[in-house]
Amino acid sequence: MARESGARFVVAILVLSLLSTPSLADDDAGTGGDAGDSSTAATSLPASNATYYGNLTSGDEDWYSIQMPNGTALAASLHGYSTSNDFDLYLYDSSGAAIDYSWYADPNENVSSNGTSIGGTTVTLWVDAFTGSGGYTLDIWVFAEPQGPPQDDAGTGGDAGDSSSTATYLTSTNQTVSGWISESWDTQDWYNISIPADHGIYASMSFPNGTSSNTQLALIESTATYYITNDYSAPYEVTSNGTTVAGDSVFIRIITPSPTSSTGDEGYYNLTISLFSTSGQPGSSQDDAGSGGDAGDTLGTALALNMTGNQSTFSGWVDENWDSTDYYSVDVPANWTSWASLSWGNSSADLDLYLYSSSGSILDSGAGYDNPETASGNSSSVGGSTVYYRVNDYSGFDVYYNLTISLANLSDTPAYNQNDANSGGDAGNDFATALNLTMANQTNSTFHGWISDSSDYNDYYAIQVPPSYAIQVNLSWNNSANDFDLMLYDSSQSLIDYSYYDNPESVQSGSTNVSNSTVFIKVESYQVSIWGSGGGEGNYTLDITLLNQSEVPGLNQNDAYSGGDAGDSIGEATLINATPVLSYWPGYADSTDDEYDYYVIYVPVDHGITVELDPGYTSGTWFTLSLYDNSNNQVDYDYYSNPQSVSDNGTGTLLGGTDAYIEVWAYSGDGEYNLSVWLFSLDADGDGYYDEEEYSCGSDPFDNTSIPADTDADGICDGLDEDIDGDGVDNANDTFPEDPSETSDNDGDGTGDNSDTDDDNDGWEDYDENSCGTDPMDPGSVPSDIDSDGLCDQVDDDMDGDGYDNNVDAFDQDPSEWNDTDGDDIGDNSDDDDDGDGFYDGVEEECLSDPLDPSSVPPDTDSDGVCDELDDDVDGDGTTNDLDSSPFDPTETTDTDGDGIGDNADPDDDNDGFQDYVDAFPLDVTEWYDNDEDGIGDNADTDDDNDGWNDTSEEDCNTNQFSASSVPVDFDNDRICDIVDPDDDNDGWNDTVDSFQFDPTEWDDLDSDGKGSNYMDDDDDGDGWDDLEELSICGTDPRDEFSVPDDLDGDRICDNEDDDDDGDGVDDVDDPFPRDPNESKDTDLDEIGNNADPDDDNDDWSDTAEVVCETSPLDGSDFPSDNDLDGTCDLIDPDDDNDGWFDAEDAFPLDGTEWVDRNGDGIGDNGKPLTTMDHMRLNPEITIVGLGMALSLVSAAVAFTVGRRRFGDEYFEDHEDSEYDDYESYGDWDDQY
C-alpha cells in the first residue's frame, strides 16, 4: 500500500512540473506562429526589402523561402540577439545546394547570393539556433542582378554565338571585327568563316585586358572536333599553316577562362582576319597515294585506299610545318589481318607510323627511330573492319615517303589449323574453355599441341585425377629458339606449381592433395612486348604421369571417423557426435601439409567439457590443443604438456548449451593422435545451482532441498551479494540495506529521501527547489524571489513585476526599465540615444531616420554636418542638387550621353560602344577610330590607311583598308585590282578562259600542265607522248589526250614497232602468250601459263606440294609417294599410315594396323598380344609390389584369424565390412599388369 501511495505522489509531481513549465508564443516573421522547421515546410516571404523578427530555442530552426523575380539577387543579415547565443544563417538555391552561410560573426551573421544567378528561382534561408535561446532580427534586401554592357560583337548588334552550332558567320574577306568577352557574363565568342579555294587563314587578336593563360584564341576545324592551332597570350595569333582548309569552313573561338585556367578576363577585343593564297606554298600540290591531293589530317577525313592485291605501296608527302599528318583507311576482309611498313629517303627526318582500330584505339605503332617503321594488327581482331594508318612527321621538312600495306588471310596460318591433343582445333584459352584430356592408360599419356606468342598465347587443359593419385606434367619442344612456360592449377584454379626457364618444363602436384579432383594445365608462350621478343610459336609435347599415393598417410585420413581430413578452420570444423561422459576420437596432422584440424562438438545444457590430446609436446612431435567458444573466443589452451589438456571448468566461460570448437595444431612434425572428450554435469543434485556456486554460498551441492538464499533474486546468493536488496547501493553505504526503495536519509528524520518531500528540512519542498535551481539536500540553499510573489525567480515569468516577461525585458530585475535598444545597459526610458548610433533621438526624428534602428542614421553624403534631408548640395561638390547630374556623387557633375553614368566614371562618354581609352573621338558618337591619324574618323574617311586606294576599292579587292602595307595587287597597273580585273595581264583574253592570266604571251594550256601551248609545251594534250613523236611515228593526234599510241608494256615503243609487246623479256615469236606479261611458258600445253597453273606438269600434285615433297613440278612422271593416300606426301606426313601414331613413335610407320611392339619380337602387339611373362618383364617394379601384396594378404589372413579369437565376434561384426573390404581390389592386379 505504501508503494502505491508513493507512485501516485510521483505522478502528481510530474503533472505539476509539466503544467508549470514556461512557454513562449512564437510570432516568426509576423505569421502568428513558428516558422517552418525544414526546407520543404519553409515559411514564404515576399521578394522585397524588409525586416522580420523571430524567436528560437536551443536546437530549434526557422526556414523561410523567397521566390526571386528574374534578374534579381539577394542579401540577408541576422542580428538583434544576445551575444551569449550562437545563431547561424544559411542561404540555399532551389536544388538545396548551399550558396552562402555565416557561422562565426555573432551577433551579426550575413549571407548573399554572391554572383550566383538566382533570378526566376526559389531560394531558402535557414536560421539555426546552434546554442542558446531568444529573439532575433532578420533583414532581407532584394536588388537588381549585375549584367554585362550591351554588346555589338562583329557589328551584329548583339553577342557572338556561344558554341559552334550558334557561331556568328563572317564574310570571306580580310577584316577586323570588335567584340566583348567576360569571365562572369560572356565566356565564349564563336565565329564561322569559309576559306576560299587555294587559300589559308591568319587571325590575330588585340585584347588589352587579356592576361597570360587566362584567355585563349583558337582556330578549330569545320567539325569543331580538333584544334588547328591556339594561343594563350598576347600577341594572340593563329594560322592554318600545315593544314588544308581551303574550300572548307573554320571556327574562330575566343574563350575566358581558357581551358587551362580557372580564372578569366573581361573587356573589349579587336579580331583581325587575313586570308592568304596557298598557291606555291609547300604541299599545295600533293598527290598522296595518287589521290591528286593531301591525305586526310584526321581519322574522320582519312583517305580510303583501294588494295589491288595482298600488298600495295603508296607514296605521299609530309612536312613538319605544312602538313605533319596523313591518315589512310583500309578495309580488312573477315578472317584477314593487316600490317604496314613506312620508309623515307631523307635521313635527317623522323617519321612515325600508327595503326588504329575502327573505333579509333591505337592497336600498334612504330614511333621510335627506325627507318622503316612498322605497325601490325596480327595480334588483334581487325578482320571484317576498317583500320586506319597514320603517318606522322615528328621532325623533318619536305619528306617524301613510301607506305607499304599488306593483307593476309589468317585462315592459311597455323593458328587457324590447330589440332591440340588431337582435338581437331585449339585448346581452350582460359579455365572455362579448357580442353578435357582423357588418359590413354591409367598412369601416363602423351599429347601434342601448337602455340604462338602472337596469335595463340595460352592453351588450357583439364584432367580428372583418380582417387589416391597425384600428377606430374612435362612440357618439351624441338625449336630451341622458342621459350614456352608450364603451370599447374587445382580445381579452384589456384596455382600449385610452375616452370618457366627449362626445356623440358616440369610441374608436380607435390604436397597438394589433388586426388579425385580436376586439375588444370596451362601452356603459355608469353606475348611480344615493347621490351623484347615473345616466347615464339611452334609445336610442343605434353607428357602426363599419374602417381599412386595410396600409402601417404596425409592423403588417407579418417579424422574422428569422418572418412577424411578434419576441417582446416573453425568455419570448416568437423562435427563430433559425442555424448556424456567419455569418448575417444583418432586423427592425423602434419606441420607441412595438414597443419590444423578443427572439430565442433555440442556441449549439453548444464554440462562442461574437458579434452585431452595424446601425444602433445614430445621430442619427435609437437602438437598443441586449444578450446574455443561459438564466437571463436579462446577459452583454454595447452602447449607444453604431454598429453595436452583443456577444459571450460574454472575459466569463467561455461560452454553448456552451445557448440565448442577444438583445435589441434601440428606445430612441428606429423603423425596420428587421439582425442579424449569428457562431457560432465555441472549440477549434481539438479536443484538449478551449479555445484561450484553452492560450495561458495554454503548450501549442500548434493541436496536439492538446500539452496542458497537470494533476497533480491538477482542470481547471487546473499552470502556473496554486495547489494542484498538490489537497489544499486552496496550494503555498506545503504541506510536501508534490506529496503530496495530506500538508500539514504539526508535530514535524519527516519524517513528515506525517496519518500521525504523536503529532504533538507528547509521549508522548501524538493520539487520547488529542483525547479528553482537550489539544492534540495542543503538547508542553507533556498530559492530567490525578488518580487516576493511566492514564485522563485527561476520560474517567475516576470521576476521584477513590471508587466514585461523576462524573455523580452532587457532589465528583468528593474521594474522601471524593460527595453535597451542599443544594448548599452541604459534603458530606453533614460537613454537620449536609444539605438546608440551617435545621433540624439530628436535629431533623427527631424532627419527622418529611425531613433530605434542603429542602422538607420541621418544620411550626410558630404559629411558637412547637415543631413541630406536639409542639405542643398548633398554631395558637396559645389553644384546644387537641381543642377547636378549626380547629386549624390561628389566625383560627377556632368553626364554627356545621359546614360546615368557621369563622364568621369563612364568608360564610354559618347556611348558609341567604344571605351574612351580606345576611342579617338570620345565625345563624338559617330566616330571612334582614326586608323591613319589624319584627324578624320574612319567612318567619314574614304581612305582609312592613306595608301592611295579608297576603302571601297580595298573591300572589293580583299585587302586590308586599315593597313597601308596591304594594297591591292594590280598586275597590269591599270588601277583595277586583279581580283576584280577581268583581264589581269591585259593580253585580250578574259581571265576565266586564260590559262596564264599573269602571262601576256600565253593563254592556252590544253593539258593543264602549267605550260602554255604557244611556246613551252612539247606535249600539248598531256598524254605523255611527244607531239612530234605522235605525228611522225605513231600516227596519233598530239592535241587529243584520248588519241595515244598502242603500247601494251608501257616501254614507250609503239606496239607496231615493238618486238616484245608485253615486255616480259620473251620475243613475241617465242612467247605462247605474247600479250600477257605474266606468262611466257606452258609446260603441259593446257593453255594455262605456268605462273597461273597450280599444276605445271599436270600430274595431279600441285607445284607447291611437289616442291615441299622434293619432286619436280615440271616433270609429270616424277611425283610424291603417299602411303596412306591422305593427300600429304610421306616426306612431310607425321603419320604415314594414318593410324593415329606419329611415325617417330610408330614401330610400324607404314602399317595402319600396327604401331607398338613392346616385346621387340618384330610383330605388332595387335597381331600378337603380350603374354603374362611379357607384362612381368616390362613392369618389374609392379611385379615385385604385387608379390609383396600377395604375401601381405597371407599374413593378414593369419593375423585376422588369431585376432578374431582375442577380440571376439562382436568387435569384428562392427568393423570387418568397413575396414577390410578394400583389399578385394588387389584381386584385379594381374588383370591390370
PEURTA-V71015 format. One line per field, one symbol per residue. phi: phi as a letter, one per 20 degrees, with the letter a starting at -180 (. if undefined). burial: 1 if it has 16 or more other ideal C-beta (glycine too) atoms within 10 Angstrom, else 0. A space follows every 10 residues. Layout:
phi = ???
burial = ???
This chain:
phi = .fffffffff gffffffffe ffcdeebflm enbefgebff dfffcfebfa cccbccdgne bddccceefg mccbcbcdbm cfffecdccc ccefenefeb bbdddgdbec cbflnffcgm cddcdddcef bnbqebdcdc cdbfffcffg dbglmenbef gdbffdgeed fecfaccdac bbfedbebcd cccedfgmcc cccccecgef dgmeccdcdc ffeldcfeab bdbfffccbe gncddgmcdc ddcdcbffgd cdcccbqecd dddcdcfefn fgnfcebglm enaefgebgf dgffddfebf bbdcdbbcbg eeaeccdcdc edffmdcbbb cdcbeffeec dcccddffen efeabccdce beecbcdfec edfmbddcdd ecefbpdlde ccdddccbef feegfecebg lmenaefgdb ffdgefddff cfdbbcccbc bbfdcbfccd ccbeefgmcd cccdccbeff febeccccce femefebbbd dcbfebccfl efedglbedd dddcdfffcf ereeenbqeb cdddcddfcf eegfdcebgl lenaefgebf fdgefdeecg dcbcbeabbb fedbfccdcc beeggmcdcc ccdcedecfe ccddccccef dmefebbbdd dbfebcbefn enddegmced dddddefbnb qebcddcddc fdcfemendf gfffgfenee fdcfedcffb gelendfgfd efcfemendf gfddfcfddf eccbbfemen dggfeeecfd ldndfggfff fendefdcfe dcfebfelen dfgfdefcfe mendfgfdef cfdcfecbcb gememdfgfd efcfemendf gfffffemde fdcfedcgfb gelendfgfd efcgemendf gfdefcfdcf eccccgemen dfffeffcfe lendfgfdef cfddfecbdc gelendfffe fecfdlendf gfffffemde fdcfedcfec gelemdfgfd ffbfeldndf gfdefcfdcf ecbdbgeldn dfffceeecf emendfgfff fedemdefdc fedcffbgem emcgffdefc femendggfd dfcfdcfecb bbgelemdgg feffcfeldm dfgfffffem defdcfedcf ebgelendff fdffcfeldn dggfdefcfd dfecbccfem endffffcff egfgffffcf ffffffffff ffffffffff ffffffenff fffecffedd fffffffegf fed
burial = 0000000000 0000000000 0000010110 1001110000 0110100000 0101110001 1111110100 0111111111 1000111111 1110000011 0100011010 1110010100 0011111110 0111111111 0100100000 1111000011 1001001101 0111111111 1110011111 1111100011 1111111001 0001111111 1100000111 1111010111 1111110001 1111111100 1001110111 1111100100 0111010110 1001111010 1110101000 0101011111 0111111111 1100011111 1111000011 1111111000 0011111000 1111111111 0110101111 1110010010 1010111001 0010100101 1010011100 0001101010 0000101011 1111111111 1110100111 1111111000 0111111111 0000011010 0011101110 0111101011 1111110100 0001111111 0101010010 0101101111 0100111001 0011010100 0010101111 1011011111 1111001111 1111111000 1111111110 0000110100 0111111110 0011110001 1111110011 0010101111 1110101011 1011001010 1000001101 1000011100 1011101010 0001011001 0110110000 0111010111 0101011110 1101010010 0110100000 1111110111 0101010011 1100101101 1000011100 1011101010 1001001011 1011011101 1000011100 1011101010 0001111011 0110110000 1110010111 0111110111 1100101111 1100011100 1011101010 1011011111 1111011101 1000011100 1011101010 1001111011 0110111000 1110001011 1010101011 0001010100 1001101000 0011100101 1101010000 1011011011 0110000111 0010111010 1010110010 1010010011 0110000111 0010111010 1100011110 1101101010 0001100000 0001110000 0000010000 0000000000 0000000000 0000000000 0000000000 000
